[in-house]
Amino acid sequence: MLVAGGTAPTIHFTDYEKLQDVSCTDGSHLDYSDARIFTGEVMQLLQRRDFL
């Protein structure tokens, strides 16, 4: 797996409870009704991990 062999910090949605609740109706794209929630959670996560 690419992530396992790398040294860059990574984020996977299954590692974060609030991100797990967002569904991708077609398997790869967020539903518009979840996009705002997902983006807000990701921004908070990036700030907490000092990526921003």
ChimeraX attribute file (.defattr): number of C-alpha atoms within 10 A of each C-alpha:
attribute: neighborCount
match mode: 1-to-1
recipient: residues
	/A:1	5
	/A:2	5
	/A:3	10
	/A:4	8
	/A:5	7
	/A:6	9
	/A:7	7
	/A:8	7
	/A:9	8
	/A:10	8
	/A:11	12
	/A:12	8
	/A:13	13
	/A:14	10
	/A:15	9
	/A:16	13
	/A:17	9
	/A:18	13
	/A:19	17
	/A:20	12
	/A:21	13
	/A:22	16
	/A:23	16
	/A:24	12
	/A:25	9
	/A:26	8
	/A:27	7
	/A:28	8
	/A:29	10
	/A:30	15
	/A:31	13
	/A:32	9
	/A:33	10
	/A:34	14
	/A:35	14
	/A:36	12
	/A:37	14
	/A:38	18
	/A:39	12
	/A:40	11
	/A:41	15
	/A:42	17
	/A:43	13
	/A:44	12
	/A:45	15
	/A:46	13
	/A:47	11
	/A:48	10
	/A:49	11
	/A:50	8
	/A:51	9
	/A:52	9
